[in-house]
Amino acid sequence: MMNTNRSALGIIFPNSYDALVPDLVNVRLMASIPFASRYRLIDFILSSMANCGIDNISMMVSNNYHSLMDHLGSGREWDLVRKNGGLNIFPPFADKTNKPYVGRVGALAGILDFLRSQKEKYVVLSDTNVVVNFDFKAMIKAHVANGADVTIAYNEQEFPESIKKSTTNDKGFYYTFDIEDGRVTKMFVNSRESGVQKFSMNITVIGRELLIDLIEKAYVHGEEYFERDVLLPQLSRLNVQGYKYEGYVARISDIKSYFDENMRLLDDYNLDALFSGAPIYTKIRDDNPTRYIEGAKVENAMVADGCVIEGEVENCVLFRGVKIAKGAKVKNCILMQGTVVESGADVEFVIADKDVTVSAGKELKGTDTYPVYIAKRHRV
């Protein structure tokens, strides 16, 4: 995977939009949420950067980041073990200038000395609530060709109802655009418009020197959000270009969308759309192949390694080490690592966090519009 891109460094914000999925981030941050049977949300953006040769990547964490550090380790799986650059994690209080932040402005203000010391010409900023297999090389190339000051990736999609209901100041901001001849002319914060919108993916390319200048000025004035407080007021002065992304996008905006986006991957078309491009890397766990015991019935399921299935499974996403006992029925469920469904249990429309046990004979059913969530290590 030696494919260096010396022109850009990456900065990822793993805690952005944690408040949209409070149950799932009780013991982790957004970036660490398990997805697609063996991955975490961070794997997609991080792998996309690594595949495009970006080998200087920093994580701006603010809280609840132990699981992320455990998952990333030294960055070996993403070929980010480097003498210079590689994978960096900036926790709050890393030095006397750092403190807990709200938006990107505060986060970046805490690492201005780091940014000044780097050599790359461009910076790629990204959150982790969007699952994509992204070509950053193409976006950087378009940024340079357009002579842009800032380039923001967007996709066109129906505005999710869940976002309309949850876009409050304490849960983060979403942005939609008006674009003329490729240039962003208007930026709307938490729009309530219906229909197809040009919806920001919170992936941005900007010159490093320009970023330092903008953050210095914004921080002095007490500004917090990069898009709302810095870019929006300066759209007429800065050349802010839109970069339309037409690949597969899974956007996590609440517990229901998390459930739906996992279930969408049970369709081979969607699975191929997300994974048929560059490879997506994740933490390696050496485990046995999944065992299907005689009498097991499995239909339309995504199953990771290490599982033992004796019962019936239909339309499910099973993570590593899940055990479905004989006589158990599991349908339309997401069962995270180490979950056990004991004999005779009947489970449907359930999201079980890690190391959950569903007791023998229990019946537990949610609905397609309201899946039941079981917290980590609980027994029901």
N, C-alpha and C positions, 0 to 999 in steps of 0.2 A: 504493500500500500504506500510505497514511497512515491509521493506525488506532491511535492512541496509547492506552496503558493506564498512566496515571500512578500507579496504585495498587500496582504490582508491579515489582520488578526481578528479573532472572534471573541465576543463577550456575550455570555448567556445569563439570563435572569431566571433562575429556577423557581423562585417564590411567587412570580407574577400570577395573579388570578387564583391564588390559594383559596380565597374566600368564596369562590364559586362552588367549590366542592368540599365543604367543611368536614364531612364525614370521612372522606378519603384522605384528607391531609391531617387528620388528628395525630398520626404517628409518623408523618412524612411530609414532604413538600410536593408541589405540583409535578415537578420534574421526575420524582421517584414513583409516581403512580404506575402500577403494573398495567401493561397493555398488550393485547394480541398474544396471549398465552405464555410468552417468555421474555418480553421486552419491558422496558420502562419508557415513559414519555421522553426522557432526556436522550435516549438512544437514537432517535430519529434526527433531531437537529445536530447532535454531536457527530453522528456518523456521516451526515451530509457534509458538514464542514471538513471532516477528515478526508472524505472521498474526494473533495475538491482541493486538497493540498493545504488547507489551513491548519497549520501545526502549532499555532500559538493561541490557545483558547483559555479564557478565564471564566470562572463561575462566580457570580455575585450573589452569594447566599445571605439571607438575613436571619433565618431561624429554622429550627426543625430539620437540620441538614445532615444528621448522623447517617440516615439511611442512604442519602445520596453519596456521601463519602465512602460508605461501605461498598456501594454498587460500583463507583468509578475506580476506586483504588488508585493506582498510579497512572491509570489511563492506558494500560498495556493493550487491552483489546481494541483500542482505537488508534494504536500506533502513536501514542502521544507521550511516550517515555523519551524525553529529549534532554540533552545537556543545556540547550538554550530554547526557551519557549516551552512547548509541551502543554500540559494541563496544569492550570493554576486555580486554586479555590481561595476566594477572598471572603472570609467570614467577617461579621461586624466585630469591632474592637481589635482588628488585626494590628492596628497601630493607633496612635493617639488621635489621628485625624478621622478615623472611621467611627461611625455610629449607625444605629438602625435607621434605615431609610424607608421612604414611602414610594417614590417613583424613581425613574431612571436617573434623573438629575442628581439626586442625593447619592445614589449608588456610584455614579461615575465621578462625582466630586471627590469621593473618598479615595479614588485611585488615579487622580490626576498626575501625581509624580510617576506612577507606573506608566501611564500613557505617554508622558513626555519622554520617557527613557526608551521607548520602543522605536523600531526602525521602519515598520510597515507603513505604507502610504494610506491604506484604507482600514476602516473598522467595520466589522459586520456585527450588528446588534440583533439579538433574538430572544423571545420568550419561549416557553415550552408547552403551551396549551394547545398548540397546533401540531398535528402529526402529518409530516410530509417527507418525501424522499426528494430533497431539494438540490437543484444544480446551482450552487453559489458562483461557480465560474461564469455561467451565462449571465447572472445578475450583475456581477462586477464588470463584465465586459460591456453590458448595456449601459451601466453607470458611466463608464469611461467614454463610450461612443457618444452619449448624449450630452457630455460636458456638464453633468449634473452636480449640484452641491450635495444633494441628498436623494437617494432612491429608496422607495418603500414598496415592498411586495404586497400585492393584493390578489384576491380571487373574486370571481363573481358568483354569488349564491343568494338564495333566499335568506332574508334576515331571520335568524332563529327566534321563535317566540320566547324561548327560555332566556335569551340575552335581553330582550325587551323587559322582561320581568325582573332581571337581576342587576341591571346596570345602574347601581347606586355608587356613590362616591367611595364607600368603604369596600367595594368589590372590584374596583378597577374600571378603566375606561375602554370603550371600543370605538373604533374610528371607521367612517366611510368617506368616500371621496367623490368629488366631481373632477373629471380629467378632460383636458382639451389638448389635443396633439401631444399626448404623452405626459403633459405637465399637470400636476395637482393644482387646481385653481381654488378649490374649496375643500375644507376638511370639517366633517360633522362629528361631534362628540356625542356618543350615546343616542344616535338617531332613533326615532320611533317609526321611520318610514317602513312601509311594507313592500314586498316584492323583491326582485333581484337587486342587489346593491354591490358596489365596488368596495369590498370589505377588507380592511387592513389585516395582514397576517402578522403584524408586529415584527417583521423582519426588515432591517434597515441597513443600507450601505452608506457610509459617509467618510469623507476625508479625515484622517486622524487629527491634523492640525486644526481643521475647522471644528471638529467635535470638541477639542480642548478649549478653543475660544468660546464656543457657545455655552459650554458647561460652566466655565469660569464666570461668565456674565450672569447666567441664569441663577447660579447658586447664591451669588451676592444679593440678588433680588428676592431670594426666598422661594424661587419657583421649584416645583417638584416633578411635574410630568413632562417628558421630553416632547411628545407630540403636541399635547394641549397647550403647554406654557411656552415652548420654544419655537416649534416649527409653525404652528397655526398662525400666530401673529406675524410671522415673517414670510408667508407664502408669496407675497408680491416681490420681496427682495431676494429670497433664495430660490434657486432653480431646483424645485422638488419634483422629481420624476416618479411616475407610477410604473411599476414592473408587474405586468399581468402574469400570474402563474396559472397554468391550465392543467396541471397534474392533479393527482388525487390529494384531497385535503380532508382530514378529520379534525374537527374543532371541538374541544372539550369545554362546555360552558355550564354544565351542571351534572348531577348524578345521572339524570335520564340520558343526556347526550353521551356520557361515558358508556352507559349500557348500550345505547344504539350503535355507537361507532365501533365497539367491539363486535357486536352482532353483524354489522355490515360486512365484516371480513370473513364471515362464513360463506359469502358469495364469492366464487372463484374469480369473477370479473374484478371485484374490488380488491381482493387479495393480490391479484397479479398487478393491478394498477399501482398499488403501494410498494410492492416488493420486487417487481420485475426490473427495476432500474439498478442503480448501484446498491451494493450490499449494505444491510443494516447490522451493526455489531452490538453485542451486549456482553454482560459479564458471563464468563464461562463457568458452568457448573457441571462437573463430570458426574453423570448419573446413568442408571440403567435405562434402556428403552422402555417405553410404556408396555405393560403386560395386559393383555386382554384374556381374562380367564374364561374357560368354557362356560357357555351360557350367557355371556355378556352380549348386550345389544347396543351398538353405537351408530348413530345416524347424524350426519351433517355436524361434525364437531371439530374444533381446533384443539388438539391435545399436545401438551408439551411432554418432555421426557420425564421418567421417574414415576409416572402414574400407574395405578393398579385398578383396573375396572372389572368388576364382576356383575354389576347391575345394568340398568338401562340408562343410556345417555342420548339426548336428542337436542339439537340446536344449542350447543353449549361451547363455551370457551374455558378450557381447563388449563391451569398453570401447573408448574412442576410439582410433582409429589402428591397430587390429589389422589384420594382413595375413595372409590365408590363400591360399597359392599354389596354382596349378593342380596337381591330382592329390593334394593333401593332404586328409586326412579328420579332422574334429574332431567329437567327440561327447561330450555330457555334461561340458562343460568351462566353466571361468570363466577368461577370458583378459583380463588387465588391459591398461591403456593401452600401446600401442607394441609389443605382442607380435607376433612373426612366426613363422608355421608354414610352413616351406619345402616345396618340391615333394616329393610322395611320402611325407611324414610321416603317421603314423597315431597320433592322440592321443585318449585317452578317460579320463574321470574325472581330470582334471588341473586344478589351480589354478595358473596362471602369473602371477607378479607382473609389475610394469611392466618393459617393454623386454627381455623374455625372447625368446630365439630357439631354436626347435626345428629342428634341422638336417635337411636333405633326407634322406628315406628312413628316418628314425628312427621306431621304434615305442615309444610310451610310454603305459602303461595302469595306472591305479589301479583301485579298485573303488568301488561305491556306499557301502560302509562305511568305506573308507579312501582318499580321494582323494589323489593325489600332489601335493605342493606344490613349485614351482620358484621359488627366490628371485630377487629383482630383479636384472636385467641378466645373468643367467646364460645360457650357451649350452649346450644339451644335444644 
